[in-house]
Amino acid sequence: MIVSLKCLAILVVGLAVGVVSALRADDRLSRSNAEIIGELCRGTAEKFCNDAAIPESSSVSLDFGRSGTEAYLAPHIVGVLRSRFTELSMKRGASAFEITATGEAFVAYGEPFSEGLFSARRSARTVKVSILFSLVRNGDGKVIMSAMDSLSRTDTISVAEIHNLERGTEGLSPGEPPAPSFIEKFLEPVIIGGAAGVAVYLFFTIRS
């Protein structure tokens, strides 16, 4: 009898752990929206610098447009330009060349899907950054280059992690992002609590 109860306790706990593990599968493998946006921003800035072919010793000023997403884009673009040019100013007209950057970033999620009843619901995530760069020579006002650079990345993430992945980039997703399912929000805690309760009950039952 004791052996049977021990086997039952192991079975219940093992089942609960298996279900919860399935619901949380791959949760820790996803990168945040902010990390991906930063990577894409740096990529567009690097491409612009390579295409513009401005000598690194040139004095350059940077002006941002008013797209409403400068807070997400500006630090990454400034970082790339500072690594490229020895003289970078944020004052217009204070350099030989002036770069104007206007951009936007957005995050979109696909329809949630699941591979099984107790599998974690997942969704396709697309992160896109588009930046319009303009390069003007301040000496004569000539527009040397104007180009729109866009980069995007698509991956698959757990719906339950979307709230955490969006930290710092709230408002960039059109519409409401997918919400966790009933199983992910309510059933998981019930399973964990129930398994713990059964394990405790069987433990004291076996001892007595």
C-alpha positions in Angstrom: 0.0 0.0 0.0 2.8 2.4 0.9 4.6 1.7 -2.3 1.5 2.3 -4.3 0.9 5.7 -2.6 4.5 6.6 -3.2 4.2 5.7 -6.9 0.9 7.8 -7.0 2.6 10.8 -5.4 5.5 10.6 -7.9 3.1 10.2 -10.8 0.9 13.3 -9.8 3.9 15.5 -9.2 5.6 14.3 -12.4 2.5 15.0 -14.4 2.1 18.5 -13.0 5.7 19.3 -13.7 5.4 18.0 -17.2 2.3 20.1 -17.9 3.8 23.3 -16.5 7.1 22.7 -18.3 5.1 22.4 -21.6 3.3 25.7 -20.9 6.6 27.4 -20.2 8.7 25.8 -23.0 11.2 28.2 -24.6 10.0 31.2 -22.5 13.6 32.2 -21.7 14.9 32.0 -25.2 13.2 35.2 -26.6 14.9 38.5 -26.8 13.0 41.6 -25.8 11.5 44.0 -28.3 13.9 46.7 -27.1 17.0 44.5 -27.8 15.9 43.7 -31.3 15.0 47.4 -32.1 18.4 48.4 -30.9 20.1 45.8 -33.1 18.0 46.9 -36.2 18.7 50.6 -35.5 22.4 50.0 -35.3 22.2 48.0 -38.5 20.5 50.8 -40.5 23.0 53.4 -39.1 26.0 51.2 -40.1 24.5 50.7 -43.6 24.0 54.4 -44.0 27.6 55.2 -43.0 29.0 52.6 -45.4 26.9 54.0 -48.3 27.6 57.6 -47.5 31.4 57.0 -47.3 32.1 60.2 -45.3 35.7 60.4 -44.1 36.0 59.6 -40.4 37.9 62.8 -39.8 34.9 64.9 -41.0 32.9 67.0 -38.6 29.3 65.8 -38.5 26.2 67.1 -36.9 23.0 65.1 -36.3 19.4 66.2 -36.2 16.5 64.0 -35.4 13.1 64.4 -37.0 9.9 64.4 -35.0 8.5 60.9 -35.7 7.5 60.3 -32.0 9.9 57.3 -31.7 13.2 59.1 -31.2 13.4 57.8 -27.7 13.8 54.3 -29.0 16.0 55.1 -32.0 18.3 58.0 -31.1 20.6 56.3 -28.5 21.5 53.5 -31.0 22.1 55.9 -34.0 24.2 58.3 -31.9 26.3 55.3 -30.6 27.1 54.2 -34.2 27.9 57.7 -35.4 30.1 58.4 -32.4 32.1 55.3 -33.2 32.5 56.4 -36.9 33.3 60.1 -36.6 35.8 61.8 -34.4 33.7 65.0 -34.4 29.9 64.6 -33.8 27.7 67.5 -32.8 24.0 67.7 -32.0 23.9 71.4 -33.1 22.7 72.1 -36.6 25.2 74.0 -38.9 28.1 73.4 -36.6 29.9 71.0 -38.9 30.9 70.3 -42.4 28.2 67.7 -42.9 24.7 67.4 -41.4 22.8 64.2 -41.0 19.0 64.2 -40.5 17.4 61.0 -39.3 13.7 60.4 -39.1 12.4 57.0 -38.3 9.8 54.7 -36.9 9.7 51.3 -35.2 6.8 48.9 -34.8 6.1 45.4 -33.4 3.4 43.2 -34.8 2.1 39.8 -33.6 0.5 37.0 -35.5 -2.5 34.9 -34.5 -1.7 32.7 -31.5 -1.3 29.0 -32.1 -0.7 25.9 -30.1 0.6 22.4 -31.0 -1.4 20.7 -28.3 -3.8 21.1 -25.4 -1.1 21.7 -22.8 1.5 23.3 -25.1 2.4 26.9 -24.6 0.6 29.2 -27.0 3.0 30.9 -29.4 2.8 33.8 -31.9 4.9 35.1 -34.7 6.6 38.4 -33.8 7.8 40.9 -36.4 10.0 43.8 -35.4 10.7 46.5 -38.0 12.7 49.7 -38.0 12.7 52.2 -40.9 14.9 55.3 -40.9 15.1 58.0 -43.5 18.7 59.4 -43.5 19.6 62.7 -45.3 23.1 63.9 -45.7 23.7 67.6 -46.5 27.0 69.5 -47.1 26.7 72.6 -45.0 29.1 74.6 -47.2 26.7 74.9 -50.2 23.6 73.2 -48.8 23.9 70.4 -51.4 22.0 67.2 -50.6 24.6 64.5 -51.1 22.4 61.5 -50.2 18.9 60.7 -49.0 17.9 57.1 -48.4 15.3 55.1 -46.5 16.8 52.0 -44.8 14.6 49.4 -43.3 15.4 46.2 -41.4 13.1 43.7 -39.9 13.3 40.5 -37.9 10.6 37.8 -37.4 10.7 35.0 -34.8 8.3 33.0 -32.7 7.6 33.7 -29.1 5.5 32.5 -26.2 2.3 34.5 -25.8 2.7 34.3 -22.0 6.0 36.3 -22.3 4.7 39.2 -24.5 4.1 41.4 -21.5 7.7 41.1 -20.3 9.2 41.3 -23.8 7.4 44.7 -24.4 8.9 46.5 -21.4 10.3 49.8 -22.5 8.6 49.6 -25.9 4.9 49.9 -25.0 2.9 51.6 -27.6 4.8 50.3 -30.6 2.3 47.4 -31.3 -0.7 48.3 -33.4 -3.8 47.0 -31.7 -3.9 44.7 -28.7 -1.2 42.1 -28.4 -2.3 38.4 -27.9 -3.3 37.7 -24.3 -2.4 34.6 -22.3 -5.0 31.8 -22.6 -7.2 30.6 -19.7 -4.9 27.7 -19.2 -1.8 29.9 -19.0 -3.4 32.4 -16.6 -5.5 30.3 -14.3 -5.0 26.6 -14.9 -1.2 26.6 -14.4 -1.4 27.9 -10.8 -4.2 25.4 -10.0 -2.1 22.6 -11.3 0.9 23.6 -9.3 -1.1 24.1 -6.1 -3.1 20.9 -6.6 0.1 18.9 -7.1 1.6 20.4 -4.1 -1.5 19.6 -2.0 -1.7 16.0 -3.2 2.0 15.5 -2.5 1.7 16.8 1.0 -1.5 14.7 1.7 0.2 11.6 0.4 3.3 12.3 2.4 1.4 12.4 5.7 -0.8 9.5 4.7 2.3 7.4 4.1 3.9 8.4 7.4 0.7 7.5 9.3 
